[in-house]
Amino acid sequence: MVPPDTSLSVDARHPTISEEEIRALAACYGEPVRRSYILQADEYIRRNRWRTDSDRRAEVVFAITDPSGSVLLHAKAHYPSHIYRILSGGVGWNESVEAALLREVAEETNLPVTIERFLGVIAYEFHYQDEIAYFASYVFHLSTDFSEPVCVRDNEISAFRKVLPSQLLEVSNELRNLIGERRGWGQWRALAVELVYESLTNKDFIEKIV
């Protein structure tokens, strides 16, 4: 769905999805699940995904777990009051996915982390009338000794909470059931949560933390 591009030139913009970059990440952190979705964009998504001044080619989604296996979630002041989701952050046009991951973790949590696994790549094709926009999520599982997270980027995160991996399906359902302006956003954001839920509730992961 996203036109393949293996260019990682320092002087040029990196593509939304680079197969060369995915292969390099997979060699270090495991083969990712690959998923693609065609999504009907609403006005809210169109305002954000069609921005000509966008500073990001994709995003990193990072599920940080503590020694008990609980997953860190976050909320922002402009979210509906009951909504939390897995942490994420932008990948710049001239930035590698791994560099963006470590930068965003530092900015949003200030936690020391270990990259445990490259969980997945989700490719999105947003349709709005006769327009199409492409985007992607690079999804990772990280671990920490779990000192208290602190967001060092002003006005970004309003609250943190922890849930068990088995509770991520409830988080996804809350996102999917949003109404109003954020309905499409919630359905889109639920997709990464569901991928993490499936990955962290499988037998191999459970045996690792028990």
N, C-alpha and C positions, 0 to 999 in steps of 0.2 A: 504493500500500500504506500509506504514511503519510498520514493525512488532511491535505489541503492547508490551509495557513494562511499568509496573507501578512502577519500582524500583526508589527510590529517596535516596538511601543510601549515607550518607555523605562521606564514604570511597571509593565509586565506581563512575565511570563515569555515569552521567545521560543519559538516552536515548534521541534520537532526539525528539521523541514524547512520553510523559508520560501521560497516561489517568488520573492518580491520580493527577498530577500537573494541568492538564486542569480543572478537577472538582473543585479543590481548587480555581483556578483563577476565574472560572465561578461563584462560590458561592459569591465571593467578587465583581466582576466587570461585571457580566452578561454572559449569555450563548453565546458562539461564533459560528459564521458560520463555518462549516467544509467543506473544499474543497481539492481535490486531483487531481494532474496532472501527467501524464507521458510525459516527455519532451525529445526530441532528442537533446543530447548535441553535441555542436561543439567543436573545438579544444580549444577555449577560455574558455568555461565553464569547459571542462575537466581539464585544467591546474589548475583551482581554486577549483573545487569540489572534485577532486581526490587526493588532497594533503595529503601525509602521516603525515605531520607536522601540520595539521589543528588545530587551537586553539579553534574551535567552533563546537558545536553540532547542532546548529540552529541559528536563528536570531530573533530579535525583530524589528518590523516595527512600527513606532509611528507617527501618524498624530496629530500634535500639533496645536490646534486652539486658536485664540485670541478672545476677547470679541465680535468681529463682526462676528465670524465664519470662518474667513480666515484661510487657512491651510499653514503651513510653509514647504517650499521645500528647497532642497540644491543641489549644484553642486560641483564637484571636478575637479581639474585642468586637470586630464586625461580624463574627459568625453568629448564627442563632444560638441562644443561651445554652442549649443542651448538646451542642455539636463539638466533638473532638475528632481528630483524625491523626494518622501517622505523619510524622515530620517529612517535609520535602523542601526543596530549594532549587533555584535555577542553575542551569549550566550555561555559561556565557558562550558567545559565538566563537571565541578564540581560546576557550578553556577546555581541558580534558575532563571527562566524566569523573575520574578519580580525584583530580584536583578540586573539582566543584564539590564532590561529596565531603571531603575532609574540611574544606572551607566552610560549607554550610553547617556541618556538625559543630564546628568551633563557634560559629556565629550564633547558632540557635540554641545550643545547649552548654557549651564550654566544657564538655565531658571528654575525658580520654577514652578512645574507643579502639576496638580491633575489628577489622573487616572480616566477618565470618564467612559470608557467602554472597555471591552475585545471584540474586533470586530470579530476576526476570527483566525483560524489555517489553514494554507495552507501547505499540504504535497506534496513534490516533489519527483518524481522518475526519475532521469536522466539516460538515456540510451546512451551508447557510444560503438558501435560495440557489443561485448558480455559482457560488463561491466555495472554495475548498481551502482549508488550512491544515497543515501537518504539525504534529507535536509528538513527543515521546517521553515516557517515564523509564528511567533506569532504576531498578528496585534492588535494594541491598538489605542484608541482615547484618547488624553490627552488635557487638557486646561491649559492656562497660562494667566497672566495679560499682557504678551508680552512686557517685557523689551527687549532691543535689544539682539538677540542671539549672543553668542560668542563661537566659537569652541576652547576649551582649549587643544585639542590634536593636536600636531604639524603636519602641512602639510596634514590635513584631508579634510577640507571643504574650497572651494575657494570662494563661494558666497551663499547667501540666497535670497529667494524671497517668496512672499505670493500670493496665488491664492484663489478664491472662490471654495467651494466644487464642484460647477457645472462645473468648469474649469478643474477638474481632468481628465475628459475624454480626453481633449486635451493633457494633460501630458501623459496619457497612449498611445494615438495615436502616439505621437512623439517617444516614446520608441519603439513601435511596428514597426515603419517605418524606424528604423535605418538600415543601410546597412554596409557591410564590416565586420570586425572582431567582432564588438559588436552587430551584428544582433540577435543572439540567446540570448545574455545577455539582450537586450532590450525587447524581447518578454517575457522572464522570469520575468523581473522587472515590466512589465506592469500588471501582475496578481495581485500583492498586491495593486497597485494603483487603479485598477478596483474594488477590494473589498471595499476599503475605499470610493471610489466614490459612490458606491451603498449604503453604510451604512450612509454616511453623507448627502446624498441628499434625504433620505426618509422623510416622513411627520413628524415623531416624532422628528427627529433632527432639522428640520427647525422650528417647533413650539417652540422648546426649546430655540433657539437663537434669535427669533424675539421678 
